[in-house]
Amino acid sequence: MKIFFSLLLIANIGFGLMQWLLPYEQLRLPSEAKKIPVAEKLQLLSEVGHSTPLAIIEPSTSVKTNSSERLSPLVVEDTSDKRLCFTTGPFKDKSKALKVIGRYASNNISSQLKSSLEKEYLGIMVYISGGENRQEAVKKAVKLAKYGIRDYSIINEPGKLNVLSLGVFGLKKNAERRSNQLKKLKYSVKTEARYRERTIYWLYHQQSNESDLQPLLTEQDRSNGVSQIPRQCA
């Protein structure tokens, strides 16, 4: 019996040594080894040699467009008013205005003639009372002629009946000289600015900015006070 236990002990010791010395994978049964796949050994980057090609990342292809396919800049239409409009005048004589219209028409420029009634400044009138009737006014004028004052006219208008006008002066200093002369003769003198209504004419026309209307006005037109005045086109 002791011998049996001794052999059993020796067998257990031998089996334990075998378990300790041999790897676990060699001790598994062949059927179990087939069921569990062997894991692939990982390879570190430091172990990778120059012979192993790395993945090549190709640059993305940019979209190319032909010059003809490029967007052309937006073309903005110029809608500004290129017309030049003028008013030519004033003309005191209608016939002179019509002559200028003829010069414009020969250059394919149409003009429109318009008239207006305006007051024209004549000057300062120096006058005295002529009396109750025309005869008394004439008598005063005869007396003044003895002192060298011979220019006169008898005026009859609302507020001024039988008034003896002794001149209308465009310059104020001349009106003052005549007024002082009458005051020395002991006459009660009055002065007043005088106007007259007249019909004047204007030409309205337009042109493009390439043409020039200035040569169509003569030196005589400009010396008579006719000018070309820019205005806003209607």
Protein Blocks (a to p, Z undefined) as FASTA:
>chain_A
ZZmmmmmmmmmmmmmmmmmmpcfklmpcfklmmmpccddddddfklpcfklccddddddd
dddddfklpccddddddfbdfbdcddedddfbfklmmmmmmmmmmnopacdddddddddd
fbjcddddebjblklmmmmmmmmmmnopabccddddehiahiacebdcfbfklmmmmmmm
mmmnopacdddddddddddddddddddfkbcfklmpcfklmmnopacdddddZZ
